[in-house]
Amino acid sequence: MAQDLGVDRWDARHASSAFRFSRSFATTVLGNLVAFWNRDAFGIALEPGIDEVALAQVADAWSRTYQSKAVTFAASTSAIVTANGIRILPGQVAEAWPQEHTVSIFPDRRPEAALDLNLQAIAGRYGQRTARVVAMQLEYPWAETVP
């Protein structure tokens, strides 16, 4: 399973204590919450065979910025069947989403790489502190580098 996700190992060893609530976390979240006029909706295109793990990680990451949310979209209301047979209904019906508000799950990469690339995109849009807040909420040891 770890190899499928693109990580070295998958086991019970996880240092939750490394992901603690801090003053920096709190001030970043509060600052993002206060900026209520600056809310973005990002679209993720649902396509047949989409990797549902990457989809979940990417949508979750963009929705934890306190400045944006991620919405799936497709051209019709019909369910899209994922790589492992899960049927997903689109959150919005649209032929396309504005390019500057579209995020990718990077279908040519493993889920961990897709998450890393999206954390980098979040950092580019909202700053490193917001990207670190997202990674901390996910308890994800983000190296802040693009794979």
Secondary structure, DSSP 4 states (H G I P E B T S, - for coil): -HHHHT-S--SS---GGGS---HHHHHHHHHHHH-TT--EEEEEE--TT--HHHHHHHHHHHTTSSSEEEEEEESSSSPEE-TTS-EE--SEE-S---GGGB----TTS-HHHHHHHHHHHHHHHH-HHHHHHHHHHTT----SS--
